[in-house]
Amino acid sequence: MNTGEKRLLVAWLVLSAITISQLGVGSLDGRDALRPNVALTSGAIVIALFKVRIIMREFMEVRHAPVLLGRLTDLWVVLAGASLLGCYFVGVALSSG
């Protein structure tokens, strides 16, 4: 197994571990499922964005791309996260208002 294959295997194992732990954290909330839990939802969004960055870097080969493309994909992850969290917090504020 060469170093590229080992790197992909490690990335896959990390993504799998994050997914399993995220499922465990999601089941910790004992409240009504229809009521939002800001901490769990925000954490799930941040973890998902972390997973997206790993997938872009390792499986979409952005790691070998020019530096500008790497920075643009990082910017995309940040903007997507800000948009998702912003929409979520606006929705929570409107529903409780």
N, C-alpha and C positions, 0 to 999 in steps of 0.2 A: 504494500500500500504506500503510495507516494505522499508527499507532504500536502498536496492539494486535496487529495481524497481524505486524509486525516483531518484537515481543517474543516471540510464539509461535514464529516462525521461529527466532529465536536460541535459545530454550529447546529446541526440537527438535534443532537442530544441536549444542548442548552435550550433550544426552542421547545423541545418536548417537555423538559423539566419545568420551564416557565409556564407552559400550557397546563400541566397537571397541577402545579401549585396555584395557578390562577383559578382553576376549578374548585380547589379546596377552599380558597379564601372566599369565593363566591357563595359557598354553602354555609359559611359561618354566620351569615345574617339570619337571625331567627325571627325577624319582624315580618310583617305582611309584605308579600312579594310585590304588591302594587304601589307601595310607598318607596320613594327613592332613598337610597343611602348614598349621600354625597361622597363619603370617603371611599366606599367600595367602587362606585362608578368611576370616580376620578382615577383611582388606582388602576382599574381595568383599562381605561383609555391610555394611561401612561405606559402600562405594560404592553399593550397592543402596539403602541408606537415604537417602543424599544424592539419588539419583534419585527416590525416592518423594516426598521433600520438594519437589523441583522440579515434579513432576507435580501434586502437590496444589496448590501455589501458582499455577502457570501454567495448567494445563489443567482443573482442577476449580474455578477461580476463587476459591480461598480468599484470594487476595491482596486481593480486594475485599470480603471478608466482615468482620463485626465482629472487633475485636481479640481478643476471648475465643475465638472459633472458631479463629483463627490460632494462638493459644497452645495450645489443646487439641490441634490437629493436630500441632504441634511436640512436645508432650508424648507423643502417641501414637507418633511416630517414635522418640523417645528410649526409651520403654518397650518398644517392639517390638525395637529394637536391643539393649537390655539383656537381654531375654528370649532372643533368638536367640543372642547371644554367650554368655550364661550356660549355655544348654542345650548349645551346642557345647563349651564348656570342660569342663562336667561330663561329657559323653560322652567327650571325649579323656582325661580323668583316669580314668574308669572302665575304658576300654578298655586303657589302659597299666598299670593298677594290678594 
